[in-house]
Amino acid sequence: MVEIPKFLQDKAASAPEISYGAARVTVILKNGQRVPDVIVAWGREIVKCAGKDEIPFTENDIADIEIPQRNR
């Protein structure tokens, strides 16, 4: 589990739920890499990345999050 940086938690919490308390976002890393299909719980923590056994980044790597178009 990776905590979402405090400055992005309100944005994460605004993503539409796909399940109780869970939302799907795209994480944008400081190196410019985009990580799609990331599951966020309660707008505060990343709990899963599609196709990955472990979350392949840390809180300090996160520059932004994006709510995918299909969820809007």
C-alpha positions as a LaTeX table, in Angstrom:
\begin{tabular}{lrrr}
\hline
Residue & $x$ (\AA) & $y$ (\AA) & $z$ (\AA) \\
\hline
Met1 & 0.00 & 0.00 & 0.00 \\
Val2 & 1.24 & 3.49 & $-0.89$ \\
Glu3 & $-0.19$ & 6.65 & 0.63 \\
Ile4 & $-1.24$ & 9.36 & $-1.82$ \\
Pro5 & 0.56 & 12.64 & $-1.13$ \\
Lys6 & $-1.60$ & 14.95 & 0.99 \\
Phe7 & $-1.82$ & 17.61 & $-1.74$ \\
Leu8 & $-3.50$ & 15.07 & $-4.08$ \\
Gln9 & $-5.88$ & 13.38 & $-1.65$ \\
Asp10 & $-8.85$ & 15.71 & $-2.34$ \\
Lys11 & $-8.40$ & 15.13 & $-6.07$ \\
Ala12 & $-8.25$ & 11.35 & $-5.57$ \\
Ala13 & $-11.34$ & 11.45 & $-3.37$ \\
Ser14 & $-13.28$ & 13.18 & $-6.17$ \\
Ala15 & $-12.86$ & 10.21 & $-8.53$ \\
Pro16 & $-16.08$ & 8.24 & $-9.02$ \\
Glu17 & $-16.29$ & 5.01 & $-7.08$ \\
Ile18 & $-16.01$ & 1.74 & $-8.97$ \\
Ser19 & $-16.73$ & $-0.20$ & $-5.79$ \\
Tyr20 & $-17.39$ & 0.77 & $-2.18$ \\
Gly21 & $-14.66$ & 3.28 & $-1.28$ \\
Ala22 & $-12.53$ & 2.42 & $-4.31$ \\
Ala23 & $-11.80$ & 4.47 & $-7.41$ \\
Arg24 & $-9.66$ & 4.00 & $-10.51$ \\
Val25 & $-7.12$ & 6.68 & $-11.44$ \\
Thr26 & $-3.99$ & 7.14 & $-13.53$ \\
Val27 & $-0.89$ & 8.05 & $-11.55$ \\
Ile28 & 1.63 & 10.39 & $-13.15$ \\
Leu29 & 5.13 & 9.96 & $-11.81$ \\
Lys30 & 7.78 & 12.66 & $-11.48$ \\
Asn31 & 9.77 & 10.99 & $-14.29$ \\
Gly32 & 6.79 & 11.48 & $-16.64$ \\
Gln33 & 5.67 & 7.85 & $-16.66$ \\
Arg34 & 1.91 & 7.29 & $-16.54$ \\
Val35 & 0.58 & 4.31 & $-14.60$ \\
Pro36 & $-3.04$ & 3.54 & $-15.60$ \\
Asp37 & $-5.63$ & 1.45 & $-13.77$ \\
Val38 & $-4.46$ & 2.26 & $-10.26$ \\
Ile39 & $-7.00$ & 1.50 & $-7.53$ \\
Val40 & $-7.30$ & 4.10 & $-4.76$ \\
Ala41 & $-9.09$ & 3.44 & $-1.47$ \\
Trp42 & $-10.93$ & 6.25 & 0.28 \\
Gly43 & $-8.95$ & 8.88 & $-1.64$ \\
Arg44 & $-5.92$ & 8.28 & 0.57 \\
Glu45 & $-4.06$ & 5.16 & $-0.42$ \\
Ile46 & $-3.11$ & 3.17 & $-3.48$ \\
Val47 & $-3.96$ & $-0.47$ & $-2.97$ \\
Lys48 & $-3.47$ & $-2.06$ & $-6.42$ \\
Cys49 & $-2.01$ & $-1.46$ & $-9.86$ \\
Ala50 & $-3.54$ & $-3.52$ & $-12.65$ \\
Gly51 & $-1.24$ & $-6.28$ & $-13.85$ \\
Lys52 & 1.27 & $-5.81$ & $-11.03$ \\
Asp53 & 1.87 & $-7.94$ & $-7.95$ \\
Glu54 & 3.33 & $-4.94$ & $-6.12$ \\
Ile55 & 2.91 & $-1.19$ & $-6.49$ \\
Pro56 & 5.88 & $-0.16$ & $-8.66$ \\
Phe57 & 6.42 & 3.32 & $-7.16$ \\
Thr58 & 6.51 & 5.14 & $-3.82$ \\
Glu59 & 4.65 & 8.14 & $-2.49$ \\
Asn60 & 7.66 & 10.32 & $-3.27$ \\
Asp61 & 7.52 & 9.30 & $-6.96$ \\
Ile62 & 3.98 & 10.65 & $-7.47$ \\
Ala63 & 3.64 & 14.01 & $-9.24$ \\
Asp64 & $-0.09$ & 13.99 & $-10.01$ \\
Ile65 & $-3.12$ & 11.82 & $-10.51$ \\
Glu66 & $-5.63$ & 11.89 & $-13.30$ \\
Ile67 & $-9.21$ & 10.69 & $-13.33$ \\
Pro68 & $-9.55$ & 8.66 & $-16.53$ \\
Gln69 & $-12.08$ & 9.93 & $-19.07$ \\
Arg70 & $-14.20$ & 6.78 & $-18.87$ \\
Asn71 & $-14.82$ & 7.43 & $-15.16$ \\
Arg72 & $-16.04$ & 10.99 & $-15.54$ \\
\hline
\end{tabular}
